[in-house]
Amino acid sequence: MPEPLVPALDRLRPLLLDADGLVRAVASGRRRNQHPDPSRAELRPVDLKQGRQIQVTTTDGRIPVVRNLTGEAAGQGIDALLAQPFGNWHVETRDSIVQLRVTKRGEAQVHVEARSAERVDGSHDRPPNHLIDPDDPLFRILGADAAKRRQVDAFLRQLAPIARRVKPEGRSLRVVDLGCGNAYLTMAAHRYLAAEVDPDVQTLGVDIRPEMAERNARVAAEAGLTGLGFRAASIEQAAADPEFTGVDIVLALHACDTATDDSLALAVRWRAQGVLAAPCCHHDIQRQLTEAETVPFGGLTRHPILRERFADVLTDTARADLLRLLGYRVEVVEFIDSRHTPRNALIRAVHTGTAPTARRVAEYTDLVSSWHVDPALAQRLRPEVDAVLGSV
Ligand SMILES: C[S@@+](CC[C@H](N)C(=O)[O-])C[C@H]1O[C@@H](n2cnc3c(N)ncnc32)[C@H](O)[C@@H]1O
């Protein structure tokens, strides 16, 4: 039911000013015969040295202007935006999503949807939104800072449903974290899975740096974690190690460059039922694009920054396509807001064994032949990929 506009907008004010409750808000569009200036505004909380503030990004359609506001300035900034003739307000808080649309008659059409804790990205430090309490001594022992805790928590949110789905009957769940580094994720995942999915879960962290395995084993013992081990090995070495059998889930959080491809290839060879990989730097395809004599749409790769971004997209598209061809259901999602890490894409795959359609095969072959690239993952899985391409 349409309602008077001014009181409806007034109800948004406290939501926008609540830096602890606000997740994100966007004002956009315009009212009949009116033009807001700026043409769009986005608000979100940010944690700065001075404390949490509201970040307001406004744009006139060309250059974004970013301001971080707190106290009286935040109130004034928000009042100024509410006074602009935007056609829509979309306000996400921890508890609800409020959509306000201004009708042709200048009234407000408001829709309020309750939000479950599961849907919030875990970027605030309130216990109900964390799978592992940020005050858990594990994080103190690990020495993880708030940013890492958020990242780990967001990753666990993605892992939880897959772990429940692939937990085998009659034996314990086996998880391997490749390129585990300081093992923040390995230990938090182990703790979470043992508490929520399988008390007997077996977890192994692998990292090429020998000092990591020693340090991680010591920290795990200090944290009282059992069923968790560490290996100083390259991913390639892990592939040949007979101890790694019956792996159900492969994790790879920011494994550098082609170490992500090593991890995905290994997951396929192990027939891991679940795979969660958040890629890091992508140099392989970038290099191939640079070296190619001709590429389509030259402008896409002429400028280094655009080439880098495009190579990121191309690399992860090829990875997702290849996993699909090899019998996985794949989604590429943003696992955490980009203000916490710019490397926030996650390749999430579950093995289904479904054979690819001719269309899927054509999509992949068109992609790599158009761009003259041979993705690192395809190189590592040459026999498997050739078999699939030849079978359709
Ligand atoms: C950016 S760190 C990420 C660490 C951890 N996963 C995290 O997110 O905190 C990448 C890690 O991958 C490890 N690494 C890189 N290439 C590797 C390889 N081929 N085999 C095993 N570990 C590798 C590095 O030693 C490093 O610790």
PDBQT file of the ligand as one rigid body, heavy atoms in Angstrom, charges set to zero:
ROOT
HETATM    1  C1  LIG A 401      48.866 -16.197   0.234  1.00  0.00    +0.000 C 
HETATM    2  S1  LIG A 401      49.302 -17.561   1.221  1.00  0.00    +0.000 S 
HETATM    3  C2  LIG A 401      47.733 -18.073   1.801  1.00  0.00    +0.000 C 
HETATM    4  C3  LIG A 401      47.841 -18.865   3.061  1.00  0.00    +0.000 C 
HETATM    5  C4  LIG A 401      46.513 -19.331   3.674  1.00  0.00    +0.000 C 
HETATM    6  N1  LIG A 401      45.790 -20.235   2.819  1.00  0.00    +0.000 N 
HETATM    7  C5  LIG A 401      45.670 -18.150   4.028  1.00  0.00    +0.000 C 
HETATM    8  O1  LIG A 401      44.759 -17.789   3.322  1.00  0.00    +0.000 OA
HETATM    9  O2  LIG A 401      45.971 -17.526   5.042  1.00  0.00    +0.000 OA
HETATM   10  C6  LIG A 401      49.727 -18.781   0.018  1.00  0.00    +0.000 C 
HETATM   11  C7  LIG A 401      50.419 -19.988   0.622  1.00  0.00    +0.000 C 
HETATM   12  O3  LIG A 401      50.547 -20.967  -0.397  1.00  0.00    +0.000 OA
HETATM   13  C8  LIG A 401      51.798 -21.611  -0.234  1.00  0.00    +0.000 C 
HETATM   14  N2  LIG A 401      52.148 -22.194  -1.551  1.00  0.00    +0.000 N 
HETATM   15  C9  LIG A 401      52.362 -21.549  -2.715  1.00  0.00    +0.000 A 
HETATM   16  N3  LIG A 401      52.622 -22.417  -3.708  1.00  0.00    +0.000 NA
HETATM   17  C10 LIG A 401      52.553 -23.664  -3.152  1.00  0.00    +0.000 A 
HETATM   18  C11 LIG A 401      52.725 -24.989  -3.672  1.00  0.00    +0.000 A 
HETATM   19  N4  LIG A 401      52.971 -25.205  -4.961  1.00  0.00    +0.000 N 
HETATM   20  N5  LIG A 401      52.593 -26.020  -2.820  1.00  0.00    +0.000 NA
HETATM   21  C12 LIG A 401      52.293 -25.816  -1.503  1.00  0.00    +0.000 A 
HETATM   22  N6  LIG A 401      52.131 -24.578  -0.971  1.00  0.00    +0.000 NA
HETATM   23  C13 LIG A 401      52.253 -23.522  -1.777  1.00  0.00    +0.000 A 
HETATM   24  C14 LIG A 401      52.725 -20.500   0.198  1.00  0.00    +0.000 C 
HETATM   25  O4  LIG A 401      53.874 -21.003   0.883  1.00  0.00    +0.000 OA
HETATM   26  C15 LIG A 401      51.823 -19.688   1.112  1.00  0.00    +0.000 C 
HETATM   27  O5  LIG A 401      51.929 -20.078   2.453  1.00  0.00    +0.000 OA
ENDROOT
TORSDOF 0
